[in-house]
């Protein structure tokens, strides 16, 4: 990991809302590999993935390096087909993540959500990279982003399907407009017809801000909500309700400190944005429902996901982020109607990041020990009983999505 990546990572490791991000030197004319809080930077083999050109007037954008695989499904039936569904109560059998580093930077992987075993490797189309992924209500159908060309080119949404054994069976683009720039987070409704995404600040001018967007596969219609390009924001945690009507996102503000320096600030709020809201400012069209300094004072936000029914937000924070040996990862639930917050589980072992995936009344929780060479643990958490069941992880992941596609 180079000095720039270390400084970006360290920007998230100070305590609570008084984090002191390090200045990022030498941003001029450089492509910066951005990172999420507690998520390790890409390995050298993956260095061409999600890279965002940071102009002089902007801070480094946070790019979520997630996973993917491949699919073929008719455009008229995005989430249909054989396979388990969250509505029936059956737990999804697969999730997507990047394989361990020693298998090569271009390969993707499908993992078993029961055993944690890697089931298959998949490659992106020639000349492209698969950046992010989202699960639908069918456990064999996913949506992925495919980026062709160099840094900050356009991104195309594809649909992915797996065989009953978890083997990728093809890759097909969706009939919706391409997305300008790099997609940092992705989510899909249960039927796969509504896709929410976030893009990072991208380009060398101030007329290319990041945005939250939504695309409808049935009509091909899209909508975006932007924020001011200066200071800008970056989103790596995003989810959507099963019906596709409500989007949850958590944005990291970027602060410019000088012509060649900037700071990536910690996530301050988790926000809800109606998918049917008129286009405009993402901040103005959404509302803050969780303020980290109130619900989790002096803790560092890691990941959030909205329940399929939209009544509860689940989010992870890191306690004692400045003291890894004494840190713990805390899983909380937030009732959207009553604004009540409760601690669901505290994972009392040293950890730096937490990743969530929601399916019905269950969460798939991924836990990592450090931001530089993680040793992930995986557990299924039953929201009805409060029981956490460990899932064996026989092989370390190189990188894992902040929100697990599950």
N, C-alpha and C positions, 0 to 999 in steps of 0.2 A: 504494500500500500504506500502510495507516494505522500509527500508532505501535504499537498493540497487536500487529498482525500482524508488524511488524518485530521486536518483542521475542520473540514466539513463535519466529520463524525463527532469531533469533540464539541462542536457547537451545540450539540444536543445533550451533553453529559453533565451539565451543571445542574444545580438544585432548582426544582420547581420552576416558578415563573421568573426567577431572578437569574436564569441561565446566562452565562457570559460566553456567547459564541466567539470563537477566535476569528480574527480578520482573515479574509481570504485574499492572498496576494496573487498578483499576476493573472487577473482574469482577462486582461485585454487580449483579444484575438485568440482565446483558448477555448477548447471544448471541455467543459467541466463534467466529470462523472459525479453526479449528485447522489446523495444517500438519504435514507429515512432514519429517524431516530432509532438507534438500536439495530439497524439493519446494515450488514456489512457491505462495503463497496464491491463492485464487480471484480472478478478476478481478471488478470491480464488477458486471458483467453477470450473473455467476454467484453473486452474494453470497447468494442465498437457498438455494443448495445446501448440503448437509451442514453444518448449523450446530448446535452442541451447547450447550444451556444449562448453564452451569457454576455450581453452587451455591456458597454461601460456604465450605462445608467441602471443596471439591474443586478440584483444579487443572484447567487446560484440557485437554479431551480431544483426542486426535489423530484427525482424521477424514480418511480417505483419499478424495480426490476422484478417482474413476476414471471409466471410460467405459462406454458402452453402445450397444446397438442393439436390434432387435426380432425375435420368432419365433412361429411356430405349429407345434407338434408334438403328437401325441397323448401324453397323460400316461403311457401304457403303454410308450412307446419314446423316452425322453428323449434318448439320444445316438445313435439310429439314423437312418438315412436316407442319401441320396446325399451324397457329399462325401468329401474326403480324411480319413484317420485316421492318427494317430501310430503305431498298431500296424503298419500296412503299410509304414512307413518314409517315406512321402511327407510332405514338409514342409507344415504348414498354410499356406494362401494368404493368410489375413486376420488382422488383429488390430484391436482396438478402442482408440480414444483420442478425446480431445476435439479438435475442430478449432481452427484458429487463432482468436485472439480477435476478429478483425474480422468473423467470420462470424456473430456473435451468441451470446449466452450460453446459449440454450436448445437448441442443436443438438448432436447427437452425430455421430460419424464412423466409417466403416469404412475402414481403410487396407490397402494391399497389402503383404504381408510380403516381397515380392520387389523391388518398386520404391519402396516408401515412399509411393506416390501415394495421395492421398485418393480413395476410390471412390464414397462415398455419404454423404449426411447423413441423419440420422434424428431424429425428435422424440419425446419421451415423450408418454404419453397426456395429454389435457387435464387441467390441474390437478395435475400430478405432475412429479416429477423422477426421472431415472435416475441413481443414485449410483455404483454399482460394477458390475463385470462379471467373469465367469469363463469360461474356455474349456473345452470338453469335448474328447474324442478325435476328434470329427467337426468338421472345420474350418469348417463352416457352421452349427454349433449352439453357442450360448452361453447362459449364465444371467445375468440382470441383476436388480438390485434397483430397485424402483419405490416411491418415497415420495410419498404423497398428504398434502396438508395442510401445516401449519406445522412449525416446529422440533420435533424429538423426537416425531413422530407414529409410527405403525406403518409397517413396511416390508413389502412384498409381493415374493415371488420370482416372476419371470417367465422364460419360456423364449423364446429368440430364434433365428430361423433366417435364413440368408442365401441368396440365389440364387447360381448358379454365378458370376455377375458381381460378387458382393459387395453386392447390393442387399438391404436388409431386406425381408422378405416377410410380416411380421405380428408380433403380440405376444400371448402367452397366459399367464395366471397359472397357477402350479403349484398343485396341490391339496394344499397343506400350510399349517399355521397361519401367520398373519402374525407377524412378528418385532417385538417392542417396541423402539422407539428407532431410532437411526441405525446402519446397517451400514457399517463402515469398511473391511472387507476381505472378499473372497469367493473361493472356490475350488470346483472341481467335479471329480468323478472322471471317468475316460475315458468311461464310458457315461452320464454325467449323472445317475445315480440317487442319488448321495451328494453333498450340497452342504455345504461347511463355510463358516462365516462368523464374523466378529468384530463386536461392537457396542461403541460407546463409552459411557462414563458419560453418562447422559441424565436430566435432570429437576432438580427443585429440592429433592429430599429424598434422604436416604442409602439409601433402600430400592430404588433403581433402578441397581444396579451394571452395569458392562459385563460381557461374557461372550464365550467361545468357544462356538459352537453347531454342531450338525450336523443336517441334515434329510434324510430318505429319501423320494424322490418316489414310490417304489412303494407304500409303506405309509402315508405321511403322518406318520410318527413323527418326533419331534424330541427333541433332548437338548442340555443346556447345562452348561457349566462356568464358574462365576463367579469373581470375585475381590473382595476387600474393597472396598467403595465408597470408603473413605478409607484409603490415598491413592488407590486406583484404578489402572487401567492402560489403555492405549490401544494397539490393534493396527492397523498399516497394512500389514504384510507377512505374508501367510498363503498356504499352498499345501497340496495334498493329493496323495497318491499316486494312481496310475491306478486302483487297485482301491478307493480310498476308505477304506482302513483306517488310515492314519496321517496326522495333521495336523501341519504345521510352522507355527509362529507365532513372531513376535518382538514383544514387548510393551515399550512405553515407560512406565516408572513416572511417576506424577504426584505431586509433593510439595507439600503445603500449607505455606506460609510465614507466613500471616497471614490475618485475616478477609477481606481483599480482595486477596490476592496468592498466587501459586503458581509452581511451576517444573515444566517438562516435562523430565524427565531423559532421557539417551540410552539406547538399547537396550543392555542388558548381556549378554543371552543369547538364543540361538536355541533353541527348545524343541520337543520332539516329544510329541504327545498322541495316544494310540490312540483312534480314533473309536468304539470299543466300550467305552471306560472308563466306570465308573459315574458318575452325576452327582455334582457336588461342586465343590471348589476346582480351578480350572484349573492353578494352580501345583502342587498336591499330586498331581493325576492325570497331570501331564506330567513330563518330565525335561529338564534342560538338557544339550544336546549340544555347543553351541559357546558358549564364553565369550569375548566380544570382546576383553577385556583380555589374554587368553592367546593366542588364535589371531591376533589383529590388534592388538597393543598400540599405543596412541596413535593409533588410527585411528577413524573415525566410521562406524558401521554405516549402510548404505543400503537394501539389499534382500536377500531370500533366497528360494530356491525349492527344493523337494525334487524329486529326479528321479522320473519316473513309476514306476520300479521300487522306489523307496524306499531304495536302497543309498547314495546320495550326496546331500549337501546342497551347494548352490551359493550363495555369498553375495558381495555387493559391499561394499567399504568405501572410504572416502575417506582418502587419505594426505595429511598436512599440511593439515588443514582450516582452520587459522588463516592459511594463506598461499596464497590462491587461485592466484597466479601459479606456484607450485611444487607445487600439489596434483596428485594422480593418482588414478585409480580402479582398484582392484585386485579382480580376480575370483578367488575361491578355490573349491576343492572340498574337502569334508569327508567322509571315508569313515565311515559310521555304524557299521560293524562293528569297524574297527580304531582309530577316533578319529584317524587321520592326516589332516593338513591340508596342502594343497599350493597354491601360487600357479599358476593357470592362465594368467592374462594380466594384464599391467599396461598400462593405457591412459595413456601418458605425455603427457597434454595437460591443461590446466586444466579441472577438472570438479568439480561439486558434488554430483551425485547419479547413481545408476545404477538401472536398472529391469530386471527379468529376466522372461522367459517361457520355460517348458520344454516341449519337444515331442520325444519319443523321445530321440535322441542329440544334440539340438541345443538351443542356447539362443538366444533373441532378446534382445539386449542393447541397451537404450536408454541413452544417455549425455547428460547435460545439463551446460551450462557454468556456470550460476549459478542461485541460488534466486530471482532477480528478473529474469525475462525470458530464459527459456532458449532455447538454440539446439541442439535435440536432434540427436544422431547415432544411427544405428541400425546394428547389425551382427548377422549370424548367426554363431554360434560353434559349430563342429563339435567335439563332445567327444571323438570317436574320433581325429581327426587333429590337433586343436589349432589348426586353421586358422580365422581370423576373416575373414569376407567383408563388406565394407561394403555397406549398403543405402542407396541415395540417398533423401534426405528432401527433396522439392522444396518442401514448405510446412511452416513451423514449427507445432508443436502448441502450443495454449494451455496445456494441462495434460495430463499423462500419468500413468497408474496406476503406482504403485510396482512392482507385479507386472503385467507386460503380459499381458492376456488374449489368448493365442496358442496 
